Amino acid sequence: MSAIGGAWFPISLMPEFIQQLSKLTLVYWAMEGFSSVLWSGHGLLQLAPVLGVLAAITAAVMGAALWRFNRGNLFS
């Protein structure tokens, strides 16, 4: 996910289909947030869309984890 999300090198160097796929990763959105703060000097209001996407991904993964945990039989 680090390579596809743009942590190792810019996603603009990747093929178009990988650029689209990278938008489904947490790393992409984290890197968008970091670059917005570090290079553009954006504040919390400008980061709201990125933080919203990160929160939505977090909620989806947490929901899947809780569903799986509540199904039981994880440790038997």
URQUI-V338768 format. One record per residue. N is the residue number from 1. PSI is psi in whole degrees, 0 to 359 (999 if undefined). OMEGA is omega in degrees with one decimal (999 if undefined). NEAR is the number of other ideal C-beta (glycine too) atoms within 10 Angstrom. Layout:
BEGIN
n;psi;omega;near
N;PSI;OMEGA;NEAR
N;PSI;OMEGA;NEAR
END
This chain:
BEGIN
n;psi;omega;near
1;331;-178.7;12
2;316;-179.2;10
3;315;-177.8;14
4;327;-177.9;18
5;349;176.5;20
6;14;179.7;24
7;331;-177.3;15
8;321;179.1;10
9;162;-175.9;9
10;141;179.5;10
11;344;177.9;23
12;343;177.2;7
13;353;-176.8;9
14;161;174.4;16
15;157;-175.1;9
16;319;-177.3;7
17;328;176.9;8
18;326;176.4;12
19;320;178.2;16
20;320;179.4;11
21;326;-177.6;15
22;334;-179.4;19
23;354;177.2;14
24;2;-176.6;12
25;152;174.9;19
26;324;-176.7;14
27;318;179.3;17
28;310;-176.4;21
29;326;175.0;23
30;317;179.3;15
31;323;175.7;19
32;316;178.7;19
33;314;179.1;18
34;314;-177.8;12
35;327;176.8;14
36;320;-179.4;16
37;312;-173.3;15
38;317;-173.1;9
39;330;-178.0;8
40;347;179.1;9
41;26;-179.2;8
42;151;177.1;15
43;191;-176.2;10
44;323;-178.7;8
45;319;178.7;7
46;337;179.0;13
47;352;-175.1;15
48;315;179.1;11
49;319;179.7;13
50;316;178.9;20
51;327;176.4;12
52;317;178.3;11
53;316;178.0;16
54;320;178.2;16
55;321;178.9;11
56;317;177.8;11
57;318;178.1;14
58;315;179.7;11
59;320;179.6;10
60;316;179.9;10
61;319;178.2;11
62;320;176.8;10
63;316;177.9;10
64;320;179.4;10
65;316;178.4;10
66;319;177.7;10
67;314;-179.3;9
68;318;179.2;10
69;318;-178.0;9
70;343;175.8;8
71;341;176.0;8
72;186;178.7;8
73;27;179.0;5
74;327;-172.0;8
75;18;-179.9;4
76;999;999;4
END
